[in-house]
Amino acid sequence: MLETKIKHLTIPKFDVMFYHDILSARPLTSINSFKIFQNKINKEFMKNYETLLFNSYVHFFNEFKNLEGISKREDSLSKINLSMKKGIVIQALLRLILVMDKKPFTFDKYLAHEVSETKHWKNVSNFVSEINKINSFEDYTKVKILVREYIDSKMPKKPYVGNWWKFLKQFKGF
């Protein structure tokens, strides 16, 4: 159930998490009006889809690349940073998977649940486990190969796929 009251069923400025809430909601009243509204929201989401897919892809691989540098360091503060960065990388991965599945992502506390309902879950759950085990550069390298091959094979053919670093200037971030 959508916990917020939507007035006049107008389409708000693009906000991927709000769109998720609307598209996942079940109306209590005015079912037909709300279904029409959901269809409008879905069309608006798809209008913004290519940009969101690009940003999600570049964001994930940029965060994952940052994990590489941290994994090379062995001091105690870097180990703390490594733990934090792994969570950020997992968040970016889960968001990317939802967008690849043409779904808007949701708040972090629901990300894993939402991804568990996609066709990618078995692989993604393995990747999450492997990302959590990264403690060295060697660990990072092994995971990088597995994740990159999987993601790139499931992505539509776009100029930035496999070449994300060349598109950092166009990346808007989250």
DRENDO-1510 file (C-alpha; in Angstrom, 1 decimal, always signed):
<recs>
REC; n; res; u; v; w
REC; 1; MET; +0.0; +0.0; +0.0 .
REC; 2; LEU; +1.2; +3.5; -0.8 .
REC; 3; GLU; +1.6; +5.2; +2.5 .
REC; 4; THR; +1.5; +8.7; +1.2 .
REC; 5; LYS; -1.5; +10.5; -0.1 .
REC; 6; ILE; -1.2; +11.4; -3.8 .
REC; 7; LYS; -3.3; +14.5; -4.7 .
REC; 8; HIS; -4.6; +15.1; -8.2 .
REC; 9; LEU; -2.7; +12.2; -9.7 .
REC; 10; THR; -0.1; +14.4; -11.3 .
REC; 11; ILE; +3.2; +13.1; -12.4 .
REC; 12; PRO; +6.0; +14.5; -10.2 .
REC; 13; LYS; +9.5; +15.4; -11.4 .
REC; 14; PHE; +11.4; +12.2; -12.1 .
REC; 15; ASP; +12.3; +10.5; -8.8 .
REC; 16; VAL; +13.1; +6.9; -9.3 .
REC; 17; MET; +12.3; +5.9; -5.7 .
REC; 18; PHE; +8.9; +7.7; -5.7 .
REC; 19; TYR; +8.1; +6.1; -9.0 .
REC; 20; HIS; +8.9; +2.7; -7.5 .
REC; 21; ASP; +6.4; +3.4; -4.7 .
REC; 22; ILE; +3.7; +4.4; -7.1 .
REC; 23; LEU; +4.2; +1.5; -9.5 .
REC; 24; SER; +4.2; -0.9; -6.5 .
REC; 25; ALA; +1.1; +0.6; -4.8 .
REC; 26; ARG; -2.3; -1.0; -4.6 .
REC; 27; PRO; -5.1; +1.6; -4.5 .
REC; 28; LEU; -7.8; +1.5; -1.9 .
REC; 29; THR; -10.2; +3.7; -3.9 .
REC; 30; SER; -10.5; +5.0; -7.5 .
REC; 31; ILE; -8.9; +1.9; -8.9 .
REC; 32; ASN; -9.3; +2.8; -12.5 .
REC; 33; SER; -8.0; +6.3; -12.0 .
REC; 34; PHE; -5.0; +5.0; -10.1 .
REC; 35; LYS; -4.2; +2.4; -12.8 .
REC; 36; ILE; -4.3; +5.1; -15.4 .
REC; 37; PHE; -1.9; +7.2; -13.2 .
REC; 38; GLN; +0.4; +4.2; -12.8 .
REC; 39; ASN; +0.5; +3.7; -16.6 .
REC; 40; LYS; +1.5; +7.4; -17.0 .
REC; 41; ILE; +4.2; +7.0; -14.3 .
REC; 42; ASN; +5.5; +3.9; -16.1 .
REC; 43; LYS; +5.7; +5.8; -19.4 .
REC; 44; GLU; +7.5; +8.6; -17.7 .
REC; 45; PHE; +9.9; +6.0; -16.1 .
REC; 46; MET; +10.6; +4.5; -19.5 .
REC; 47; LYS; +11.1; +7.9; -21.0 .
REC; 48; ASN; +14.0; +8.4; -18.5 .
REC; 49; TYR; +15.1; +4.8; -18.6 .
REC; 50; GLU; +18.1; +5.1; -20.9 .
REC; 51; THR; +19.6; +7.9; -18.7 .
REC; 52; LEU; +18.9; +5.9; -15.6 .
REC; 53; LEU; +20.5; +2.8; -17.0 .
REC; 54; PHE; +23.6; +4.7; -18.1 .
REC; 55; ASN; +24.0; +6.4; -14.7 .
REC; 56; SER; +23.4; +3.2; -12.8 .
REC; 57; TYR; +25.9; +1.3; -14.9 .
REC; 58; VAL; +28.6; +4.0; -14.7 .
REC; 59; HIS; +27.9; +4.5; -11.0 .
REC; 60; PHE; +28.3; +0.8; -10.2 .
REC; 61; PHE; +31.6; +0.4; -12.1 .
REC; 62; ASN; +33.0; +3.6; -10.7 .
REC; 63; GLU; +32.3; +2.5; -7.2 .
REC; 64; PHE; +33.6; -1.0; -7.9 .
REC; 65; LYS; +36.8; +0.6; -9.4 .
REC; 66; ASN; +37.2; +2.6; -6.1 .
REC; 67; LEU; +37.1; -0.7; -4.3 .
REC; 68; GLU; +40.2; -1.8; -6.2 .
REC; 69; GLY; +42.4; +1.0; -4.7 .
REC; 70; ILE; +41.3; +0.3; -1.2 .
REC; 71; SER; +41.8; -3.4; -1.6 .
REC; 72; LYS; +45.5; -2.8; -2.3 .
REC; 73; ARG; +46.1; -1.1; +1.0 .
REC; 74; GLU; +46.7; -3.0; +4.3 .
REC; 75; ASP; +46.6; -0.5; +7.1 .
REC; 76; SER; +43.8; -0.7; +9.7 .
REC; 77; LEU; +42.0; +2.5; +8.5 .
REC; 78; SER; +41.9; +1.1; +4.9 .
REC; 79; LYS; +40.4; -2.1; +6.2 .
REC; 80; ILE; +37.6; +0.0; +7.7 .
REC; 81; ASN; +37.2; +1.9; +4.4 .
REC; 82; LEU; +37.1; -1.4; +2.6 .
REC; 83; SER; +34.2; -2.6; +4.7 .
REC; 84; MET; +32.3; +0.6; +4.0 .
REC; 85; LYS; +33.0; +0.6; +0.3 .
REC; 86; LYS; +31.8; -3.0; -0.1 .
REC; 87; GLY; +28.4; -1.9; +1.2 .
REC; 88; ILE; +28.3; +1.0; -1.3 .
REC; 89; VAL; +29.3; -1.3; -4.1 .
REC; 90; ILE; +26.6; -3.8; -3.2 .
REC; 91; GLN; +24.0; -1.0; -3.1 .
REC; 92; ALA; +25.1; +0.2; -6.6 .
REC; 93; LEU; +25.0; -3.4; -7.9 .
REC; 94; LEU; +21.4; -4.0; -6.6 .
REC; 95; ARG; +20.2; -0.7; -8.0 .
REC; 96; LEU; +21.8; -1.5; -11.4 .
REC; 97; ILE; +20.2; -5.0; -11.5 .
REC; 98; LEU; +16.7; -3.5; -10.9 .
REC; 99; VAL; +17.2; -0.9; -13.6 .
REC; 100; MET; +18.5; -3.5; -16.0 .
REC; 101; ASP; +15.2; -5.4; -15.3 .
REC; 102; LYS; +13.4; -2.1; -16.2 .
REC; 103; LYS; +12.2; -1.5; -12.6 .
REC; 104; PRO; +12.8; +1.6; -10.6 .
REC; 105; PHE; +14.9; +1.0; -7.5 .
REC; 106; THR; +13.6; +1.5; -4.0 .
REC; 107; PHE; +15.0; +2.5; -0.6 .
REC; 108; ASP; +18.1; +0.6; +0.5 .
REC; 109; LYS; +16.2; -1.5; +3.1 .
REC; 110; TYR; +14.1; -3.1; +0.3 .
REC; 111; LEU; +16.8; -3.4; -2.4 .
REC; 112; ALA; +17.7; -7.0; -1.8 .
REC; 113; HIS; +14.1; -8.1; -1.5 .
REC; 114; GLU; +13.3; -6.4; -4.8 .
REC; 115; VAL; +16.3; -7.9; -6.6 .
REC; 116; SER; +15.4; -11.3; -5.2 .
REC; 117; GLU; +12.3; -11.2; -7.4 .
REC; 118; THR; +14.3; -10.8; -10.6 .
REC; 119; LYS; +15.8; -13.4; -12.9 .
REC; 120; HIS; +19.3; -12.2; -11.8 .
REC; 121; TRP; +18.9; -13.1; -8.1 .
REC; 122; LYS; +20.9; -16.4; -8.1 .
REC; 123; ASN; +24.0; -14.7; -9.7 .
REC; 124; VAL; +23.6; -11.5; -7.8 .
REC; 125; SER; +23.4; -13.3; -4.4 .
REC; 126; ASN; +26.6; -15.1; -5.2 .
REC; 127; PHE; +28.2; -11.8; -6.2 .
REC; 128; VAL; +27.1; -10.1; -3.0 .
REC; 129; SER; +28.7; -13.0; -1.0 .
REC; 130; GLU; +31.9; -12.7; -3.0 .
REC; 131; ILE; +32.1; -8.9; -2.7 .
REC; 132; ASN; +31.7; -9.3; +1.1 .
REC; 133; LYS; +34.7; -11.7; +1.1 .
REC; 134; ILE; +37.0; -9.2; -0.6 .
REC; 135; ASN; +40.0; -8.6; +1.8 .
REC; 136; SER; +42.8; -8.2; -0.7 .
REC; 137; PHE; +43.6; -7.1; -4.2 .
REC; 138; GLU; +43.7; -10.7; -5.4 .
REC; 139; ASP; +40.1; -11.2; -4.0 .
REC; 140; TYR; +39.0; -8.0; -5.8 .
REC; 141; THR; +40.5; -9.2; -9.1 .
REC; 142; LYS; +38.7; -12.5; -9.0 .
REC; 143; VAL; +35.3; -10.9; -8.2 .
REC; 144; LYS; +35.9; -8.1; -10.8 .
REC; 145; ILE; +36.1; -10.7; -13.7 .
REC; 146; LEU; +33.0; -12.6; -12.6 .
REC; 147; VAL; +30.9; -9.5; -12.1 .
REC; 148; ARG; +32.0; -7.6; -15.2 .
REC; 149; GLU; +31.4; -10.6; -17.5 .
REC; 150; TYR; +27.9; -11.2; -16.1 .
REC; 151; ILE; +26.8; -7.5; -16.1 .
REC; 152; ASP; +28.2; -6.7; -19.5 .
REC; 153; SER; +26.6; -9.9; -21.0 .
REC; 154; LYS; +23.2; -8.9; -19.7 .
REC; 155; MET; +23.3; -5.2; -20.7 .
REC; 156; PRO; +22.0; -3.9; -24.0 .
REC; 157; LYS; +24.7; -3.1; -26.5 .
REC; 158; LYS; +25.6; +0.5; -25.7 .
REC; 159; PRO; +28.8; +2.5; -26.2 .
REC; 160; TYR; +29.5; +2.8; -22.5 .
REC; 161; VAL; +29.1; -1.0; -21.8 .
REC; 162; GLY; +32.6; -2.3; -21.1 .
REC; 163; ASN; +34.0; +1.3; -21.4 .
REC; 164; TRP; +32.3; +3.1; -18.5 .
REC; 165; TRP; +35.4; +5.1; -17.6 .
REC; 166; LYS; +35.3; +6.9; -20.9 .
REC; 167; PHE; +31.9; +8.3; -20.0 .
REC; 168; LEU; +32.6; +9.7; -16.5 .
REC; 169; LYS; +32.2; +13.3; -17.8 .
REC; 170; GLN; +28.6; +12.6; -18.8 .
REC; 171; PHE; +27.8; +10.7; -15.6 .
REC; 172; LYS; +25.4; +12.7; -13.4 .
REC; 173; GLY; +25.7; +10.4; -10.3 .
REC; 174; PHE; +23.1; +9.8; -7.6 .
</recs>
